[in-house]
Amino acid sequence: MRENGWRDARFRRAASRHNRPAENAPPTTSRQLRGTFGGTFGGLRRGLRRPAAGSSVARGSSTENVESSMGAWGYGIRHDDFVLDVIGVFEELLKAGHSVGDATKTVKSKFAAAIQDSDDGPLFWLALADMQWTYGELESRVLNRVRGDFASGRSLDAWKEDPRGLPRRRAALEKFIRKIAVPSPRPKKPPKTVVRPPMFQPGDCLSIRLANDRYAAALVLAADHSTVEYGMNLVGVLDYDSPQKPPMEVFRTRKWHLRAHPGASDAMDVAWYQPVGFRAAKDRLEVVGHVEILDSDPKDSKSYRGWRGIGDQVMDQQERDAKGS
């Protein structure tokens, strides 16, 4: 079960605005991408929301496939994609200057159909209670709705076929209800929009220092400013692996690194890189020059990544080559 579910969900949600799955990043939610795992934004396939008995989630060790198809990866209130969807919309409204009351009205309207659903309904009220309590304005009727769903068993119905997960989910709900029954001692202030522009400019030539102190190379192909908090760069990794930093000729010749792992959707190793993980990677990255972007260069990708792992694919190729030799 992951500890950074909320941060990961924000990453997935930003990627989902482009209708593409994130790769080497938190798994994409089925409710965000139609067809990727059989789900839609606003409604998962019924009957697959909670972990089935004996599944890896029920055993406490989440896998990407289970999380993506079921929407939940743990027992806590925020260990669910739909809950995080509601929280995400609520906090985006607060960032835009709306009050807690206005945000409440808007999410009720936006998720009106989900509220009536036997699975999503209880989750909606949990998410709303979480937000109202967090920002110091929990309404008694919302608290009573959460209590009522728990007392009636409605908020546990989806877990009844998971005998190992059910008691853990029940304990998580009991703990949550006890917490929100008392006003928050430190209500949070409304969040502010954090502007995260793309890290590089199109045409920037990147030298990547690898963990083995060798160097890889990548070319920045585009910058996407469409999402103010998640500016992205389209980056193509080049076929370069050397103890020396890449010379400019490497970027001019454009020999792309090819993805070799099973299930790769593109031949060339090109992906959109979001701000996630940039702080951990920035000391390994250096702009060593600039070239003109050509009409023949890749213009898009179906893959999304964080910066932390950039260059890892080159080392992986080294290992495969070494094993094959």
Contacts in CASP RR format, 6 or more apart in sequence:
PFRMAT RR
TARGET T0000
AUTHOR 0000-0000-0000
METHOD contacts of the structure
MODEL  1
MRENGWRDARFRRAASRHNRPAENAPPTTSRQLRGTFGGTFGGLRRGLRR
PAAGSSVARGSSTENVESSMGAWGYGIRHDDFVLDVIGVFEELLKAGHSV
GDATKTVKSKFAAAIQDSDDGPLFWLALADMQWTYGELESRVLNRVRGDF
ASGRSLDAWKEDPRGLPRRRAALEKFIRKIAVPSPRPKKPPKTVVRPPMF
QPGDCLSIRLANDRYAAALVLAADHSTVEYGMNLVGVLDYDSPQKPPMEV
FRTRKWHLRAHPGASDAMDVAWYQPVGFRAAKDRLEVVGHVEILDSDPKD
SKSYRGWRGIGDQVMDQQERDAKGS
1 57 0 8 1.000
1 60 0 8 1.000
1 61 0 8 1.000
1 62 0 8 1.000
1 73 0 8 1.000
1 74 0 8 1.000
1 75 0 8 1.000
1 79 0 8 1.000
2 8 0 8 1.000
2 26 0 8 1.000
2 62 0 8 1.000
2 73 0 8 1.000
5 26 0 8 1.000
5 73 0 8 1.000
5 78 0 8 1.000
5 79 0 8 1.000
5 84 0 8 1.000
6 78 0 8 1.000
6 84 0 8 1.000
6 87 0 8 1.000
7 276 0 8 1.000
8 25 0 8 1.000
8 26 0 8 1.000
9 26 0 8 1.000
9 29 0 8 1.000
9 81 0 8 1.000
9 84 0 8 1.000
9 85 0 8 1.000
9 88 0 8 1.000
10 88 0 8 1.000
10 230 0 8 1.000
11 22 0 8 1.000
11 25 0 8 1.000
11 26 0 8 1.000
11 230 0 8 1.000
11 274 0 8 1.000
11 276 0 8 1.000
11 304 0 8 1.000
11 306 0 8 1.000
12 22 0 8 1.000
12 25 0 8 1.000
12 26 0 8 1.000
12 27 0 8 1.000
12 28 0 8 1.000
12 29 0 8 1.000
12 32 0 8 1.000
13 32 0 8 1.000
13 84 0 8 1.000
13 85 0 8 1.000
13 88 0 8 1.000
14 227 0 8 1.000
14 229 0 8 1.000
14 230 0 8 1.000
14 274 0 8 1.000
15 21 0 8 1.000
15 22 0 8 1.000
15 25 0 8 1.000
15 28 0 8 1.000
15 272 0 8 1.000
15 274 0 8 1.000
15 304 0 8 1.000
16 28 0 8 1.000
16 29 0 8 1.000
16 32 0 8 1.000
16 33 0 8 1.000
16 41 0 8 1.000
17 226 0 8 1.000
17 227 0 8 1.000
18 272 0 8 1.000
18 304 0 8 1.000
19 33 0 8 1.000
19 34 0 8 1.000
20 33 0 8 1.000
20 272 0 8 1.000
20 301 0 8 1.000
20 302 0 8 1.000
20 303 0 8 1.000
20 304 0 8 1.000
21 28 0 8 1.000
21 33 0 8 1.000
21 36 0 8 1.000
21 302 0 8 1.000
21 303 0 8 1.000
21 304 0 8 1.000
22 28 0 8 1.000
22 303 0 8 1.000
22 304 0 8 1.000
22 305 0 8 1.000
23 271 0 8 1.000
23 303 0 8 1.000
23 304 0 8 1.000
23 305 0 8 1.000
24 271 0 8 1.000
24 303 0 8 1.000
24 305 0 8 1.000
24 306 0 8 1.000
24 309 0 8 1.000
24 312 0 8 1.000
25 274 0 8 1.000
25 276 0 8 1.000
25 304 0 8 1.000
25 305 0 8 1.000
25 306 0 8 1.000
27 64 0 8 1.000
27 67 0 8 1.000
27 68 0 8 1.000
28 36 0 8 1.000
28 37 0 8 1.000
28 68 0 8 1.000
29 68 0 8 1.000
29 71 0 8 1.000
29 81 0 8 1.000
29 85 0 8 1.000
30 36 0 8 1.000
30 37 0 8 1.000
30 38 0 8 1.000
30 39 0 8 1.000
30 40 0 8 1.000
30 44 0 8 1.000
30 45 0 8 1.000
30 68 0 8 1.000
30 69 0 8 1.000
30 70 0 8 1.000
30 71 0 8 1.000
30 81 0 8 1.000
31 39 0 8 1.000
31 40 0 8 1.000
31 41 0 8 1.000
31 42 0 8 1.000
31 43 0 8 1.000
31 44 0 8 1.000
31 71 0 8 1.000
31 81 0 8 1.000
31 82 0 8 1.000
31 85 0 8 1.000
32 41 0 8 1.000
32 81 0 8 1.000
32 85 0 8 1.000
33 39 0 8 1.000
33 41 0 8 1.000
34 40 0 8 1.000
34 41 0 8 1.000
36 68 0 8 1.000
37 68 0 8 1.000
37 69 0 8 1.000
38 45 0 8 1.000
38 69 0 8 1.000
39 45 0 8 1.000
41 85 0 8 1.000
42 82 0 8 1.000
42 85 0 8 1.000
42 111 0 8 1.000
42 114 0 8 1.000
42 120 0 8 1.000
43 82 0 8 1.000
43 114 0 8 1.000
43 117 0 8 1.000
43 120 0 8 1.000
44 70 0 8 1.000
44 71 0 8 1.000
44 81 0 8 1.000
44 82 0 8 1.000
44 119 0 8 1.000
45 69 0 8 1.000
46 119 0 8 1.000
47 119 0 8 1.000
47 158 0 8 1.000
48 69 0 8 1.000
48 70 0 8 1.000
49 70 0 8 1.000
49 71 0 8 1.000
49 72 0 8 1.000
49 82 0 8 1.000
49 119 0 8 1.000
49 158 0 8 1.000
50 70 0 8 1.000
50 72 0 8 1.000
50 158 0 8 1.000
50 159 0 8 1.000
50 161 0 8 1.000
50 162 0 8 1.000
51 57 0 8 1.000
51 58 0 8 1.000
51 66 0 8 1.000
51 70 0 8 1.000
51 72 0 8 1.000
51 74 0 8 1.000
51 162 0 8 1.000
51 165 0 8 1.000
52 58 0 8 1.000
52 161 0 8 1.000
52 162 0 8 1.000
53 161 0 8 1.000
53 162 0 8 1.000
53 163 0 8 1.000
53 164 0 8 1.000
54 162 0 8 1.000
54 164 0 8 1.000
55 66 0 8 1.000
55 162 0 8 1.000
56 62 0 8 1.000
56 63 0 8 1.000
56 66 0 8 1.000
57 63 0 8 1.000
57 66 0 8 1.000
57 67 0 8 1.000
57 70 0 8 1.000
57 72 0 8 1.000
57 73 0 8 1.000
57 74 0 8 1.000
58 162 0 8 1.000
58 164 0 8 1.000
58 165 0 8 1.000
59 164 0 8 1.000
60 74 0 8 1.000
62 73 0 8 1.000
62 74 0 8 1.000
66 73 0 8 1.000
67 73 0 8 1.000
71 80 0 8 1.000
71 81 0 8 1.000
71 82 0 8 1.000
72 79 0 8 1.000
72 80 0 8 1.000
72 81 0 8 1.000
73 79 0 8 1.000
73 80 0 8 1.000
74 80 0 8 1.000
75 165 0 8 1.000
75 168 0 8 1.000
75 169 0 8 1.000
75 171 0 8 1.000
75 172 0 8 1.000
76 169 0 8 1.000
76 172 0 8 1.000
76 176 0 8 1.000
77 83 0 8 1.000
77 126 0 8 1.000
77 127 0 8 1.000
77 130 0 8 1.000
77 172 0 8 1.000
77 173 0 8 1.000
77 176 0 8 1.000
78 84 0 8 1.000
78 87 0 8 1.000
78 130 0 8 1.000
80 123 0 8 1.000
82 114 0 8 1.000
82 120 0 8 1.000
82 123 0 8 1.000
82 124 0 8 1.000
82 127 0 8 1.000
83 123 0 8 1.000
83 126 0 8 1.000
83 127 0 8 1.000
83 130 0 8 1.000
84 127 0 8 1.000
86 107 0 8 1.000
86 111 0 8 1.000
86 123 0 8 1.000
86 124 0 8 1.000
86 127 0 8 1.000
86 128 0 8 1.000
86 131 0 8 1.000
87 127 0 8 1.000
87 130 0 8 1.000
87 131 0 8 1.000
89 106 0 8 1.000
89 107 0 8 1.000
89 110 0 8 1.000
89 111 0 8 1.000
90 103 0 8 1.000
90 104 0 8 1.000
90 107 0 8 1.000
90 127 0 8 1.000
90 128 0 8 1.000
90 131 0 8 1.000
91 131 0 8 1.000
91 191 0 8 1.000
93 102 0 8 1.000
93 103 0 8 1.000
93 106 0 8 1.000
93 107 0 8 1.000
94 100 0 8 1.000
94 103 0 8 1.000
94 135 0 8 1.000
94 190 0 8 1.000
94 191 0 8 1.000
95 190 0 8 1.000
95 191 0 8 1.000
95 192 0 8 1.000
95 193 0 8 1.000
96 193 0 8 1.000
97 190 0 8 1.000
98 106 0 8 1.000
100 131 0 8 1.000
100 132 0 8 1.000
100 135 0 8 1.000
100 136 0 8 1.000
100 137 0 8 1.000
100 190 0 8 1.000
101 137 0 8 1.000
103 131 0 8 1.000
104 128 0 8 1.000
104 132 0 8 1.000
104 139 0 8 1.000
107 124 0 8 1.000
107 128 0 8 1.000
108 115 0 8 1.000
108 128 0 8 1.000
111 120 0 8 1.000
111 124 0 8 1.000
114 120 0 8 1.000
114 121 0 8 1.000
114 123 0 8 1.000
114 124 0 8 1.000
115 121 0 8 1.000
115 124 0 8 1.000
115 125 0 8 1.000
118 154 0 8 1.000
118 157 0 8 1.000
118 158 0 8 1.000
119 157 0 8 1.000
119 158 0 8 1.000
121 149 0 8 1.000
122 146 0 8 1.000
122 149 0 8 1.000
122 154 0 8 1.000
122 155 0 8 1.000
122 157 0 8 1.000
123 155 0 8 1.000
125 142 0 8 1.000
125 145 0 8 1.000
125 146 0 8 1.000
125 149 0 8 1.000
126 146 0 8 1.000
126 155 0 8 1.000
126 173 0 8 1.000
126 176 0 8 1.000
128 142 0 8 1.000
129 138 0 8 1.000
129 142 0 8 1.000
129 143 0 8 1.000
129 145 0 8 1.000
129 146 0 8 1.000
129 180 0 8 1.000
130 176 0 8 1.000
130 180 0 8 1.000
132 138 0 8 1.000
132 139 0 8 1.000
132 142 0 8 1.000
133 179 0 8 1.000
133 180 0 8 1.000
133 183 0 8 1.000
133 184 0 8 1.000
134 184 0 8 1.000
134 187 0 8 1.000
134 188 0 8 1.000
135 187 0 8 1.000
135 188 0 8 1.000
135 189 0 8 1.000
135 190 0 8 1.000
136 183 0 8 1.000
136 184 0 8 1.000
136 187 0 8 1.000
136 188 0 8 1.000
137 187 0 8 1.000
138 180 0 8 1.000
138 183 0 8 1.000
138 184 0 8 1.000
143 180 0 8 1.000
143 181 0 8 1.000
146 155 0 8 1.000
146 176 0 8 1.000
146 177 0 8 1.000
146 180 0 8 1.000
147 177 0 8 1.000
148 154 0 8 1.000
149 155 0 8 1.000
150 156 0 8 1.000
150 173 0 8 1.000
150 174 0 8 1.000
150 177 0 8 1.000
155 173 0 8 1.000
156 166 0 8 1.000
156 169 0 8 1.000
156 170 0 8 1.000
156 173 0 8 1.000
159 165 0 8 1.000
159 166 0 8 1.000
159 169 0 8 1.000
159 170 0 8 1.000
160 166 0 8 1.000
162 169 0 8 1.000
193 228 0 8 1.000
193 229 0 8 1.000
194 229 0 8 1.000
195 228 0 8 1.000
195 229 0 8 1.000
196 228 0 8 1.000
196 229 0 8 1.000
196 230 0 8 1.000
196 231 0 8 1.000
196 275 0 8 1.000
197 225 0 8 1.000
197 231 0 8 1.000
198 223 0 8 1.000
198 224 0 8 1.000
198 225 0 8 1.000
198 231 0 8 1.000
198 232 0 8 1.000
198 233 0 8 1.000
199 233 0 8 1.000
199 273 0 8 1.000
199 275 0 8 1.000
199 278 0 8 1.000
199 307 0 8 1.000
200 206 0 8 1.000
200 220 0 8 1.000
200 223 0 8 1.000
200 233 0 8 1.000
200 235 0 8 1.000
200 287 0 8 1.000
201 220 0 8 1.000
201 223 0 8 1.000
201 290 0 8 1.000
202 220 0 8 1.000
202 221 0 8 1.000
202 222 0 8 1.000
202 223 0 8 1.000
202 293 0 8 1.000
203 219 0 8 1.000
203 220 0 8 1.000
203 221 0 8 1.000
203 290 0 8 1.000
203 291 0 8 1.000
203 292 0 8 1.000
203 293 0 8 1.000
204 219 0 8 1.000
204 220 0 8 1.000
204 287 0 8 1.000
204 289 0 8 1.000
204 290 0 8 1.000
205 217 0 8 1.000
205 219 0 8 1.000
205 220 0 8 1.000
205 246 0 8 1.000
205 248 0 8 1.000
205 251 0 8 1.000
205 287 0 8 1.000
205 288 0 8 1.000
205 289 0 8 1.000
205 290 0 8 1.000
205 291 0 8 1.000
206 217 0 8 1.000
206 218 0 8 1.000
206 219 0 8 1.000
206 220 0 8 1.000
206 235 0 8 1.000
206 285 0 8 1.000
206 286 0 8 1.000
206 287 0 8 1.000
206 288 0 8 1.000
207 215 0 8 1.000
207 216 0 8 1.000
207 217 0 8 1.000
207 245 0 8 1.000
207 246 0 8 1.000
207 285 0 8 1.000
207 286 0 8 1.000
207 287 0 8 1.000
207 288 0 8 1.000
208 215 0 8 1.000
208 216 0 8 1.000
208 217 0 8 1.000
208 218 0 8 1.000
208 284 0 8 1.000
208 285 0 8 1.000
208 310 0 8 1.000
208 311 0 8 1.000
208 314 0 8 1.000
209 215 0 8 1.000
209 284 0 8 1.000
209 285 0 8 1.000
209 286 0 8 1.000
210 216 0 8 1.000
210 284 0 8 1.000
210 311 0 8 1.000
210 314 0 8 1.000
210 315 0 8 1.000
211 315 0 8 1.000
212 315 0 8 1.000
212 318 0 8 1.000
213 243 0 8 1.000
214 241 0 8 1.000
214 242 0 8 1.000
214 243 0 8 1.000
215 240 0 8 1.000
215 241 0 8 1.000
215 242 0 8 1.000
215 243 0 8 1.000
215 244 0 8 1.000
215 245 0 8 1.000
215 246 0 8 1.000
216 237 0 8 1.000
216 238 0 8 1.000
216 240 0 8 1.000
216 241 0 8 1.000
216 246 0 8 1.000
216 257 0 8 1.000
216 311 0 8 1.000
216 314 0 8 1.000
217 237 0 8 1.000
217 238 0 8 1.000
217 240 0 8 1.000
217 246 0 8 1.000
217 250 0 8 1.000
217 251 0 8 1.000
218 235 0 8 1.000
218 236 0 8 1.000
218 237 0 8 1.000
218 238 0 8 1.000
218 310 0 8 1.000
218 311 0 8 1.000
219 235 0 8 1.000
219 236 0 8 1.000
219 238 0 8 1.000
219 251 0 8 1.000
219 254 0 8 1.000
219 291 0 8 1.000
219 297 0 8 1.000
220 233 0 8 1.000
220 234 0 8 1.000
220 235 0 8 1.000
220 236 0 8 1.000
221 233 0 8 1.000
221 234 0 8 1.000
221 235 0 8 1.000
221 236 0 8 1.000
221 270 0 8 1.000
221 293 0 8 1.000
221 297 0 8 1.000
221 298 0 8 1.000
221 299 0 8 1.000
222 233 0 8 1.000
222 234 0 8 1.000
222 293 0 8 1.000
222 299 0 8 1.000
223 231 0 8 1.000
223 232 0 8 1.000
223 233 0 8 1.000
223 234 0 8 1.000
224 231 0 8 1.000
224 232 0 8 1.000
224 233 0 8 1.000
224 234 0 8 1.000
224 272 0 8 1.000
225 231 0 8 1.000
230 274 0 8 1.000
230 275 0 8 1.000
231 274 0 8 1.000
231 275 0 8 1.000
232 272 0 8 1.000
232 273 0 8 1.000
232 274 0 8 1.000
232 304 0 8 1.000
233 272 0 8 1.000
233 273 0 8 1.000
234 270 0 8 1.000
234 271 0 8 1.000
234 272 0 8 1.000
234 273 0 8 1.000
234 298 0 8 1.000
234 299 0 8 1.000
234 300 0 8 1.000
234 301 0 8 1.000
235 270 0 8 1.000
235 271 0 8 1.000
235 272 0 8 1.000
235 273 0 8 1.000
235 310 0 8 1.000
236 256 0 8 1.000
236 257 0 8 1.000
236 268 0 8 1.000
236 269 0 8 1.000
236 270 0 8 1.000
236 271 0 8 1.000
236 298 0 8 1.000
237 256 0 8 1.000
237 257 0 8 1.000
237 269 0 8 1.000
237 270 0 8 1.000
237 310 0 8 1.000
237 311 0 8 1.000
237 313 0 8 1.000
237 314 0 8 1.000
238 246 0 8 1.000
238 250 0 8 1.000
238 251 0 8 1.000
238 254 0 8 1.000
238 255 0 8 1.000
238 256 0 8 1.000
238 257 0 8 1.000
239 255 0 8 1.000
239 256 0 8 1.000
239 257 0 8 1.000
239 258 0 8 1.000
240 246 0 8 1.000
240 250 0 8 1.000
240 255 0 8 1.000
240 257 0 8 1.000
240 314 0 8 1.000
241 314 0 8 1.000
241 317 0 8 1.000
241 318 0 8 1.000
245 286 0 8 1.000
245 288 0 8 1.000
246 288 0 8 1.000
248 288 0 8 1.000
248 289 0 8 1.000
248 291 0 8 1.000
251 289 0 8 1.000
251 291 0 8 1.000
252 291 0 8 1.000
254 294 0 8 1.000
254 297 0 8 1.000
256 268 0 8 1.000
256 269 0 8 1.000
256 270 0 8 1.000
257 268 0 8 1.000
257 269 0 8 1.000
257 313 0 8 1.000
257 314 0 8 1.000
257 317 0 8 1.000
258 267 0 8 1.000
258 268 0 8 1.000
258 269 0 8 1.000
259 266 0 8 1.000
259 267 0 8 1.000
259 268 0 8 1.000
259 269 0 8 1.000
259 313 0 8 1.000
260 316 0 8 1.000
260 317 0 8 1.000
260 320 0 8 1.000
261 316 0 8 1.000
265 302 0 8 1.000
265 303 0 8 1.000
266 301 0 8 1.000
266 302 0 8 1.000
266 303 0 8 1.000
268 298 0 8 1.000
269 313 0 8 1.000
270 298 0 8 1.000
270 301 0 8 1.000
270 303 0 8 1.000
271 301 0 8 1.000
271 303 0 8 1.000
271 304 0 8 1.000
271 305 0 8 1.000
272 301 0 8 1.000
272 303 0 8 1.000
272 304 0 8 1.000
272 305 0 8 1.000
273 304 0 8 1.000
273 305 0 8 1.000
273 306 0 8 1.000
273 307 0 8 1.000
273 310 0 8 1.000
274 304 0 8 1.000
274 305 0 8 1.000
274 306 0 8 1.000
274 307 0 8 1.000
275 306 0 8 1.000
275 307 0 8 1.000
276 306 0 8 1.000
276 307 0 8 1.000
276 308 0 8 1.000
277 306 0 8 1.000
277 307 0 8 1.000
277 308 0 8 1.000
278 306 0 8 1.000
278 307 0 8 1.000
278 308 0 8 1.000
280 307 0 8 1.000
280 308 0 8 1.000
281 307 0 8 1.000
281 308 0 8 1.000
281 309 0 8 1.000
281 310 0 8 1.000
282 307 0 8 1.000
284 310 0 8 1.000
285 307 0 8 1.000
285 310 0 8 1.000
END
